[in-house]
Amino acid sequence: MTTRFVITGCRGQLGHALCRQLAATADARVVAAVDLPEVDVAEPEAVRRLFEGLEADVVVNAAAYTHVDRCEREPEAAHRANAVAPGLLAEACARVGSRLVHVSTDYVFAGDAERPYREDDPPDPRSSYGRTKLAGEEAVRAVSEEFLVVRTSWVFGRGRNFLAAILDQAEKRRRGEAQGPLRVVADQHGRPTWAEDLAGGLLALLEAGAGGLYHLTGGGDVATWWDLARQCLDETGHEDLVVERIATSELDLDAPRPAWSVLDCSKAEALGVRPRDWREAVAEYLRSPESPLAGEARRGA
Ligand SMILES: NC(=O)c1ccc[n+]([C@@H]2O[C@H](COP(=O)([O-])OP(=O)(O)OC[C@H]3O[C@@H](n4cnc5c(N)ncnc54)[C@H](OP(=O)(O)O)[C@@H]3O)[C@@H](O)[C@H]2O)c1
């Protein structure tokens, strides 16, 4: 039987990966894939229209206001996208009998733990992004404890992301348009997650019948942003580029960052869902059509 999917935030990193994978899955069909500006899922009327006459088995909410510093400056906009929208989608799903998959973040935690965070550890967000994402989780779970809520961390995929920014800086130095070492934060710890692995993992959790709260990130060793930058540069012929380790406090950021963002994914692993080592994922991403380098190659061709 074919499973009918709705994807919100379809042009984001995760939404794009989900649409791509579902298009290649024989027994799945995306019946609606929406994003801003056409469909604002924080607008009750837009959500009502989206569900009108729609027959969907699963709705995956990959829409979110993910720019952490802007969320700090624009808490109302963050609240609409990250807290109001998931609640509206949950209510609509409950009304029509669709399953909802909602995605959340490591930023719901304070970031001061000494071991990976488990699903039942108490959240204590320190930023507007984290607080609004937690409110979104709560809004979904208030409608149904059976809806799947998956927290992830440090996502990279198509478009704007940390790796694209690092490669852009490296290329500028190669072309002589910028000088000096790169400076990258080395006091935040987490696990990078390729959007493709996250999309595959979400679909595998669904397939396994998972409901409730799960953690799902890349696997392998605990990383800092410095480690991620170094790995990316070493994979792309920039081994000689110096990357200076700096502290988060040296950056003038609007939102606080958790120093410890590592999520314990053993609950998902018990269902057989184990994303690969983040270092392998970075290498494959850099060779994939989503890589910023693929864009370079196309522009250079
Ligand atoms: N990126 C990370 O490092 C990270 C880490 C942990 C958790 N997560 C979570 O993972 C999920 C996917 O993240 P991602 O990196 O794929 O995000 P993303 O690339 O920023 O994509 C989110 C998409 O949602 C759209 N959107 C925002 N508000 C909307 C609204 N009101 N109605 C409809 N669409 C809206 C965005 O449009 P605009 O671009 O026009 O705003 C964007 O296309 C999110 O729930 C996020 O909180 C992400």
PDBQT file of the ligand as one rigid body, heavy atoms in Angstrom, charges set to zero:
ROOT
HETATM    1  N1  LIG A 401      19.793  23.240  11.135  1.00  0.00    +0.000 N 
HETATM    2  C1  LIG A 401      20.205  22.692  12.263  1.00  0.00    +0.000 C 
HETATM    3  O1  LIG A 401      21.420  22.688  12.583  1.00  0.00    +0.000 OA
HETATM    4  C2  LIG A 401      19.222  22.009  13.192  1.00  0.00    +0.000 A 
HETATM    5  C3  LIG A 401      19.685  21.507  14.426  1.00  0.00    +0.000 A 
HETATM    6  C4  LIG A 401      18.780  20.881  15.286  1.00  0.00    +0.000 A 
HETATM    7  C5  LIG A 401      17.453  20.765  14.925  1.00  0.00    +0.000 A 
HETATM    8  N2  LIG A 401      17.021  21.262  13.740  1.00  0.00    +0.000 N 
HETATM    9  C6  LIG A 401      15.593  21.132  13.399  1.00  0.00    +0.000 C 
HETATM   10  O2  LIG A 401      15.499  20.314  12.247  1.00  0.00    +0.000 OA
HETATM   11  C7  LIG A 401      14.381  20.725  11.450  1.00  0.00    +0.000 C 
HETATM   12  C8  LIG A 401      14.828  20.957  10.023  1.00  0.00    +0.000 C 
HETATM   13  O3  LIG A 401      15.840  21.962  10.024  1.00  0.00    +0.000 OA
HETATM   14  P1  LIG A 401      16.536  22.461   8.689  1.00  0.00    +0.000 P 
HETATM   15  O4  LIG A 401      17.966  22.704   9.002  1.00  0.00    +0.000 OA
HETATM   16  O5  LIG A 401      16.141  21.592   7.552  1.00  0.00    +0.000 OA
HETATM   17  O6  LIG A 401      15.820  23.887   8.558  1.00  0.00    +0.000 OA
HETATM   18  P2  LIG A 401      15.915  24.928   7.342  1.00  0.00    +0.000 P 
HETATM   19  O7  LIG A 401      16.893  24.477   6.334  1.00  0.00    +0.000 OA
HETATM   20  O8  LIG A 401      16.019  26.286   7.964  1.00  0.00    +0.000 OA
HETATM   21  O9  LIG A 401      14.464  24.779   6.680  1.00  0.00    +0.000 OA
HETATM   22  C9  LIG A 401      13.298  25.185   7.328  1.00  0.00    +0.000 C 
HETATM   23  C10 LIG A 401      12.317  25.571   6.254  1.00  0.00    +0.000 C 
HETATM   24  O10 LIG A 401      11.076  25.918   6.895  1.00  0.00    +0.000 OA
HETATM   25  C11 LIG A 401      10.615  27.131   6.282  1.00  0.00    +0.000 C 
HETATM   26  N3  LIG A 401       9.715  27.821   7.188  1.00  0.00    +0.000 N 
HETATM   27  C12 LIG A 401      10.025  28.660   8.222  1.00  0.00    +0.000 A 
HETATM   28  N4  LIG A 401       8.899  29.137   8.786  1.00  0.00    +0.000 NA
HETATM   29  C13 LIG A 401       7.856  28.605   8.091  1.00  0.00    +0.000 A 
HETATM   30  C14 LIG A 401       6.451  28.764   8.168  1.00  0.00    +0.000 A 
HETATM   31  N5  LIG A 401       5.875  29.554   9.101  1.00  0.00    +0.000 N 
HETATM   32  N6  LIG A 401       5.677  28.082   7.285  1.00  0.00    +0.000 NA
HETATM   33  C15 LIG A 401       6.238  27.287   6.342  1.00  0.00    +0.000 A 
HETATM   34  N7  LIG A 401       7.559  27.109   6.201  1.00  0.00    +0.000 NA
HETATM   35  C16 LIG A 401       8.373  27.766   7.076  1.00  0.00    +0.000 A 
HETATM   36  C17 LIG A 401      11.894  27.894   6.004  1.00  0.00    +0.000 C 
HETATM   37  O11 LIG A 401      11.647  28.941   5.095  1.00  0.00    +0.000 OA
HETATM   38  P3  LIG A 401      12.600  30.257   5.180  1.00  0.00    +0.000 P 
HETATM   39  O12 LIG A 401      13.987  29.777   4.842  1.00  0.00    +0.000 OA
HETATM   40  O13 LIG A 401      11.988  31.170   4.162  1.00  0.00    +0.000 OA
HETATM   41  O14 LIG A 401      12.511  30.742   6.598  1.00  0.00    +0.000 OA
HETATM   42  C18 LIG A 401      12.775  26.795   5.442  1.00  0.00    +0.000 C 
HETATM   43  O15 LIG A 401      12.554  26.574   4.066  1.00  0.00    +0.000 OA
HETATM   44  C19 LIG A 401      13.806  21.965  12.155  1.00  0.00    +0.000 C 
HETATM   45  O16 LIG A 401      12.754  21.573  12.987  1.00  0.00    +0.000 OA
HETATM   46  C20 LIG A 401      14.952  22.453  13.020  1.00  0.00    +0.000 C 
HETATM   47  O17 LIG A 401      14.505  23.181  14.154  1.00  0.00    +0.000 OA
HETATM   48  C21 LIG A 401      17.882  21.871  12.856  1.00  0.00    +0.000 A 
ENDROOT
TORSDOF 0
